Amino acid sequence: MRSTVSRPGGDALADAPRPGRPASVTREDREALAAPLDESGRRGRTWTAAALCDWLAAERGGRASAAWLTELLHWDGFRWKRTRDTLRHKADPVLQQAARARLEDLRPYGWTRTRA
């Protein structure tokens, strides 16, 4: 559907006002959200949708549910994935090597490792 209808004289008809409640999260609010998200991405900080809603309410006065804010951010091109819990950074490589050596001694003769 066209946003305007042209007349032969050059005058155009404007669209009628849209029904419904005005948006609770404006375009300016979404642009303001982009700055801390981009900065956090560079620093490796993660946000939850609920934390973003709290930030939006505190900083900009906007109110939105976590599900709706997630959808708005998705429309704006933000992508994310679930973070993974890992303890690899706490592992001691010396102790791991010693445990591997003990396991090698316990393996039956002729057994070979099938996967890494």
N, C-alpha and C positions, 0 to 999 in steps of 0.2 A: 504494500500500500504506500502511496506517495505521501510525504509529509505536507505537501502543499499542492493545491490545484491552481493551475495558471488559467487566467482568463485572457481573451484576445487583447485586452487593453493593457496587460502587464501586471494587473493587481493579482495578488495571491491570497488565498484563504488560509488562515492559521488553523492549527489543530485545536480541537476542543481540549479543555483541561482534563487531565487523566483522573479517573476516580480513585479513591482509596486514600489511605493515610500517607503522609510524606515519609520519605526514607529516614530511618533512625540513624543510619550510618551513611554520611555523605561522601562524595568523591574526595573532598578535602581530608576527611577522617581516614579514608583508605590510603591516601597518599602519605599522611602522617604516620600510619602504621608501617609503611614500606621502609622508612628510614631506620627505625630500630631493628627491624627484621633483617635488613641487609647488613647492618653493623654486627648484629649478633651472629649472622652466618659467617662473617669473616673471623670472628673470635671463637667460633665453635660452640656458642651457647644455644641451647634449645628452648623453645617456648611451647607451652601447651595452649590449646584454644581458650581454656578458661583464664589463663594468665593474660592472654591478649585481650580478652573481654574486660578484665580488671584494669589493664593499662589504658584501654580506650575510655572506660568510664572515668578514671582518675585524671587523665591528661586532657581528654577532649570532651568529656561529658556525653559521649555516645553510648547508647545501650543496644546490645544485640546478644542473641544467644550464641553459644559456642558453635553450634551446627551452622547457623546462618553466617557467622563471621568466617568459618572455614570455607563455606561455599563462595563468599565474596572474594576471599583471598585466592581461591582457585581460579575464579574468573579473571583476576588481575594477573595471573601467570605464576603465582607462587606454587611450588611443588615441594613435597616433603615425604619423608618415609619414617617409619617407626624406629626409634633408637633401640639399640641392642645393649643388654647388660652383659658385661664380660669382666672376667677377673684376670685376663692375660697380662695386664700391666703390673699385677702384683706377683706374678710367678717368678721364682728364683731360678735362673738358668742352670746354676751349678747343681741345685737339688734335683732338677728335672733330669739332668744328664746322669746323675748317680742312680736315680730310679730306673732310667732306661737300661743302664748297665746291669742292675740287679734283675730286671725282667729278662734280659738276654740270657743270664745264667739259669733262669728257671724254665726256659722254653725247652720242650722236648726236642730231641735230635731230629733233624730233617724238616722241622717246621719253618715255613717262610712267611714273611709278612705279606698280607694280601692287599692291604690298602695303606695309604699314607696317614 
